[in-house]
Amino acid sequence: MHATEKDAVELAVFRLRDIAILWYEGWERSRGRDAPPTIWENFSDDFLVQYLPQEIREALVDQFLALKQGNMSVREYSLRFYSLSRYTPYIVATMRDRIHSFIAELAPELTELCAIAALQDSIDISRIQAFAQNIERGRHRQQGTVRTESG
């Protein structure tokens, strides 16, 4: 969705509930009558300070930096990656950055194939994730076949 800086604030405010809407109303009043229209950067910065303190944001960045697929499925890893990457926009600023960060911490058996797939110009993060899931699924099927044959 492409919204202006001002429209983005209005859309976000529309979604606020309970104490958050009370905070917003007080925040708007504190800006004064002659204040320029609220833009997204001002609103989001103040909202984060209020509801997601710096220490928590830093802890979430640390969790992102330490994130590895490990024993998680690709799907679980992807969900965790998305969840934490929201707090690291400067680390995953571009699609290439996002893809590189995602692939770098995949299980070793997936890294090389995904890195090769990532060389395509048309690739995006969702395609890489689907590609990694398909490899994982194929390997699980293959392991099931091997177990069945040897059993």
N, C-alpha and C positions, 0 to 999 in steps of 0.2 A: 504494500500500500504506500502510495506517495502522498504525504500530507505536508502542509506548510508547518513551520515551527509553531505557529499559533494554533492551527487545527489539531496538531498532535497533542497539545496540552488539553484542548477541549475534549478530545476523544478519551484521553486518560482520565480526566476529571469525571467524565460520564460513568466510568467504571469504578470509581471510588465508592466505598461503602463505610458505614458506621463511623468509627473514630477518624478514619482517613479523610472523609468529607468534611468533618468538623475542623480537622487540621488545615485542610485546603482553604476553607472559608476564612479562618483566622489568618492564614498566610497571605491571602489576597488582601484582606483589610489592612494588614501590617505594611503592605507595599504602598498604600496611599492612593487617593483618587486620581492624582495626576501621573501615576506611574505608566510607563509605556506598556503595550500589550505583553502579556507573559509569553516568553518563548520556551521551547522545550528544554534547552540547556539549563536555564535558571530553575525551572520547575523540577526537573529530574534531579539536579544537584541537591536542592533543598529537601526534596522528598527522600532521597537516599540518606541524607544526613539524619533525617527524622526517624526513618524506619529501618535502615540498614547501616548501622554505624560502621565507621572506618575499620575497626578491628575485625568485624565479621567479614567485611569485603576482602580484607587482606587474607583472612583465613581461607576464604573461598578461592582466592587466587592461588594460595599455596596448595590447596587441594587439587586445583586444575594442573598446576605444575608437577605435582606428584602422581597424577592419574596415569595408570597403566592398565592395559586390558587384563593382564594376569589371568585369574580363573573365571573372569566374566565372559559371557557370550559376547559376540560382536554387538548384538542388539542392546544388551545391558551397558556395554562400554559406550556405545553411541549415545544412549540416553543420558548417561552421566557426563559425557563430553559436552553435549548440547547444554545441559543444565549448568555446568560450571563455566563454559566458555562465555556465557553472558556477562560474566564478571571480569573478563579479560579482553575487552575489545581492542586494546593496543597490541596484544599478542597475536590475535587472529583477525587482524584488520582487513585482510584481503582473503579472497577465496583460496588462493594459493597457500597463504599462511595457515588457514583453517585446515586444508587438506594435509599439509605437511605435518602440522601438530597432531592430527588424528592418526596418520600413518605411523609416525615416529614411535608411538607407544602401543601399537597393535602387537599381538603375539608374534614372535619371530617368524613362524611359518606363514604368516599372512603379509608381513611387511614388504618383502621383495615383489611379490605379484601386484600388490596395491600400488607400490611406488612406480612400477612400470605402467600400470593403468593410468596413473595420475599424470603421465606425460602427455596424454591426449589434451588438446586444446579445449574440447567441449566438456571436460570432466568438471563436476562440482562435488561438494561434500556428500550430498545424498546419494549420488551415483557410486562414489567410492565406498560408502557404507553398505549399499546394496551389493556391490561387488564382493566386499569382504564377507558379508553374510552368506552369499552364494558359495563362496569357497569353503567357508566353515560348514555349511549344510552338506556340501558334496563330500567333504572329508568325514563327516559323521556318518553319512550313508555308506561310504566306502569302508569305514571301520566296522559298521554293522554287518556288511557283506563278508568281510574277512573273518569276523567272529563266527558268523553263521557257518561259513565254509570249514573253519577249523574246529568248530564245535561238533 
